[in-house]
Amino acid sequence: MKTETLTENQTLVGGWSPYTALTAEDRKVFDEATAGLVGVKYAPQLVSKQVVAGVNYRFKCEASMPPSMVVWEAIVEIFQPLGQKPHVVGIIRL
């Protein structure tokens, strides 16, 4: 049986990519999906993607609730169906 190691630029089909810096397009998806959220402020730092019937995103964020100085990490999960607007499907506090 042959075993291969994936390089940094390769992903397993249907698998999640490694976390990377956000592109302008990633930021646009995040901003559009989180536009209606109130209360907690999420600042995306890194993103991981999974291509399915659209794209699943996991944004690793710094989260805070102004005016409090407390900051924590969170994963904001977003799904963008093919040809449709992205939407938040879950938020996990780390």
Secondary structure per residue as TSV (DSSP state, phi and psi in degrees):
chain	resnum	aa	ss	phi	psi
A	1	M	-	360.0	132.6
A	2	K	-	-93.9	131.0
A	3	T	-	-115.4	127.8
A	4	E	-	-116.4	148.0
A	5	T	-	-100.1	133.8
A	6	L	-	-74.9	138.6
A	7	T	-	-82.2	174.6
A	8	E	T	-59.6	-32.6
A	9	N	T	-90.9	-2.6
A	10	Q	-	-105.7	149.2
A	11	T	-	-134.7	155.1
A	12	L	-	-71.5	135.9
A	13	V	T	-55.3	125.8
A	14	G	T	80.9	-4.2
A	15	G	S	-91.4	169.9
A	16	W	-	-84.6	140.6
A	17	S	-	-75.3	162.2
A	18	P	-	-66.3	157.3
A	19	Y	-	-67.4	134.9
A	20	T	B	-137.1	171.7
A	21	A	-	-65.6	151.5
A	22	L	-	-74.3	143.5
A	23	T	-	-94.7	173.4
A	24	A	H	-61.6	-37.4
A	25	E	H	-67.5	-40.4
A	26	D	H	-60.4	-44.1
A	27	R	H	-63.3	-38.6
A	28	K	H	-62.8	-44.0
A	29	V	H	-61.8	-45.9
A	30	F	H	-60.8	-49.0
A	31	D	H	-61.7	-42.0
A	32	E	H	-65.9	-42.1
A	33	A	H	-72.6	-31.3
A	34	T	H	-99.8	7.0
A	35	A	T	-55.5	-33.2
A	36	G	T	-92.3	-1.8
A	37	L	-	-74.9	137.2
A	38	V	-	-128.0	156.1
A	39	G	S	101.7	-78.9
A	40	V	S	-89.3	136.4
A	41	K	E	-98.4	127.0
A	42	Y	E	-111.8	127.2
A	43	A	E	-116.0	103.8
A	44	P	E	-66.8	136.4
A	45	Q	E	-111.1	-42.7
A	46	L	E	-140.1	161.6
A	47	V	E	-139.3	144.3
A	48	S	E	-125.1	143.5
A	49	K	E	-128.5	153.0
A	50	Q	E	-136.9	120.3
A	51	V	E	-88.1	122.2
A	52	V	S	-132.8	-134.8
A	53	A	S	-84.3	61.9
A	54	G	E	130.5	-152.9
A	55	V	E	-135.2	129.9
A	56	N	E	-92.4	137.0
A	57	Y	E	-121.6	142.9
A	58	R	E	-123.8	108.4
A	59	F	E	-97.0	120.2
A	60	K	E	-84.9	119.4
A	61	C	E	-124.3	157.4
A	62	E	E	-93.1	130.9
A	63	A	E	-118.1	145.6
A	64	S	E	-152.9	162.0
A	65	M	-	-127.3	88.3
A	66	P	T	-56.9	144.1
A	67	P	T	-90.4	7.0
A	68	S	-	-62.4	147.0
A	69	M	-	-91.2	0.9
A	70	V	-	-73.3	130.5
A	71	V	E	-126.4	138.3
A	72	W	E	-139.1	168.5
A	73	E	E	-95.3	148.6
A	74	A	E	-149.2	154.3
A	75	I	E	-107.1	122.4
A	76	V	E	-102.7	116.7
A	77	E	E	-96.1	126.6
A	78	I	E	-128.8	141.8
A	79	F	E	-120.2	132.4
A	80	Q	E	-119.1	101.3
A	81	P	E	-64.3	156.2
A	82	L	T	-55.8	125.3
A	83	G	T	69.1	13.3
A	84	Q	S	-127.4	171.4
A	85	K	-	-74.5	144.7
A	86	P	-	-73.8	154.3
A	87	H	E	-147.2	151.3
A	88	V	E	-73.7	131.5
A	89	V	E	-110.9	-14.3
A	90	G	E	-177.4	153.2
A	91	I	E	-133.6	126.3
A	92	I	E	-118.1	121.0
A	93	R	E	-80.9	129.2
A	94	L	-	-94.2	360.0
